[in-house]
């Protein structure tokens, strides 16, 4: 929720037997966010009928912040109901809190993600990628990501100066999650807004590695 709540205010969560999914664009139509929480990722999951829940993401994030790090979180919603319940229980079940949030009626179209071919694919530690985006945002508003056979370069320019950070391919590490792996068909250089990148990197705790797929300007990055 932290990674998407600053990109969009409201969105429909589609619930089915296979899990929770959300697909929405930010108001500027720059970022498309497909989110999937698979049913097997939950300790217990039950969805009797497909259900769409219109949720204000900022309010949902506020409620989730009320949970302790070790709390068991339970979501409950009834078919045809106008609210969703969040229940937080401590591991020993001594403390239980529940919050009820009103659902919204949201008109949204289901967006199809077009197939794309990518000239370069970079896999690197997600924490390192997040640090680079954070550091460069203190220099400028945009980052140029350039991929060559030498490595991947992140560049920013602003009033106070310029910054360049180069990550060379490194596969000879003890832990796979610390490797930087580059697959490249042709060199690519694309510019992105760091405001979006820093929102994306809030999802860093989900995985030890991030995959950045870069396509030419007439496609997508």
N, C-alpha and C positions, 0 to 999 in steps of 0.2 A: 504494500500500500504506500509506503514511503516513497518508492521509486516512481509511482504513477500519479499520486494525488496532486502534484504540482503541474502536471501536464494537462489534466482534464478534471472538471468538477464533478460531473455526473456520468454514470455509465450503467448499462444493464449487465447484470451477472446472469448468465444462462446456466441453469442447473439441470443435469441429466444423470442417468445411471453411471456414466463414465467420469463425471466430475463437474467442477466449476469452470466456466470459461467466460472471458470478457474480451471484447474486441472494440476498440474505439480510437478516434483520432482526436488530437488536441484541437483547440479552437482555431489555430492558425493553419491547420491541415498540413503540418510539417511532419509530425510524428504519428505513426500508427502503432498502437500497442495491442498485440495479441497476448493474452494471459491465460494459462491453463493450469489448474490445480487438479491433478488426476485423482480419481477416487481411491486408488491403491496407496496414495500418499497419506491418507487419513487413517487414524487408529480405528475409527468407526465411521462408516458413511452409508447413508440411505437416502435415496431419492425415488419416491414411488411414481411420480409423474414429472415430466419436464416442466420447469418453472423458470420464469424470467423475473428478476428482482431489480428494480431501478434504485440505485444507491448513490447517495452523495459520498464521494470518496474521501473528502476531507473529514466529514463527520465519522465515517467508518474508521479512519486512521486515529481519530481522537479516542474512540471507544477502545480500539485495540491497544492503545498506549496504557490503558488502565489495567492491563494484564501483567502479571509478574513474569519474569523470564522462564520460570519453571511451571507456570500455570497450565492446566488443561483448558483449552479453548473449545467451546461448543457453539455451533451456529444452528439455529432452529427457525424454520419458516413454514407456514401452512399454505396449502394451495388456496388461492383466492384471498389470502390475508393481506393486511395493509402494513405489516411491520415484520421486522426480523429481530430475533433475540440473540444476544451474545452472552454466553455464560462463562465465567472464569472461575476455576476451582483450583485450590492449592493441591500439590501432589498427594497430601494426606487427607484431602477432602475436609479439612477443618474450616477453611474459609471459602465461601462461595458467594460470588457476586453476579448479578445478571442485569443487563442493560437492554432496553428495547428501543429500536430505532424505526421511525416511519419510513416506509418505502415510497418511491416516487414513480409517477407515470412519465416515462422517457421514450420519445419517438426517436428511433435510430435505425439506420439501415445496416444490414450485415455486409461488411466490406470484404471483398475477396482479395487476398494477397496474391499479386501477380507473380508468376514464375520469373525468376531472374537468373542471369548468368553473371558470375563474379570474376573479375580479373585477378583479384588477390584475396586470400584468406589468411588472417593472422590469428594465432592462438597464443595467449600469453596469460600470466597470472592476473586474475581480476583485481587484486589489491594494488598491483603495480599500475594497471590501467587507470584505476580510480585516482591514485595519487598523482599521476601525470595530468589528468584532466583538472584536478583541483589546483595543482601548482600553476598550470598554464592560465587558469581563469584569473589569476592575480596579475597577469601580464596583459592579456587581451580578451576580446569577446569571442573570437573564433580560433579554431585549431585547424591547421592543414595536416592531414595524415598522408604521408607519401611512402609508398612501398616500392622498394627496388630489391635487387638480389643481395645488396649489402645488408638490408634490414628494413625496419619501419621507423620513420622519423615523424615526430610530432613537433609542429612549429606554431608559435604564436607571436603576434606583433601588437604593440600598444604604445601609448604615449611615453611610457617609462623605458621602453627598449624592446628587445626581441629575445626569444628563448627557443632553443632547439634541443629536443631530447631524442636520442637514437637508441633503439633497442635492436641489437643484432640477434640473428637466429642462434639459439642456444639449446641444443637437444641433449648435450652430454651432462645432464644434471642428475643427481641422485633421485630426486622426486619428480615424477612426471608433471605434477601441477606447477612446478617452478620453471618449466621449459617455455621457450619462445619459439614457435614453429611458424614458418612462412611458406605458403603455397602461392606461387605467382605465375600467371600466364604472361601478362605484360605489366610494365610499371604503371602505377596508379597514383594520382595526387588529387585529393578531394578536400573541400573545406566544409567544416561543420560548426554550428553554434555551440559554444561550450556550455551555455545554459541547459541545453538539452542533454549533452553528454553527462553533465554532473547529476541530472535527474536520473538518467539511465544507470549510472554507477552506484546509485543507492541500492540497487539489487545485488551488489557485490557479495553480501553474505550468503546468497543462494548457491554460489559455486566458487571453487578455487581457481577456475580458469574462465576466461571470457573469449568468445570467438567473434572477431570483427570481420564481416564480409563486405568487401568494397567492389562496387561496380562502376562502370564509366558514367559520365555525367548524363548521358542520354538514357540511362537506366535508373539506377538507384544505388545508394550507399548505405 
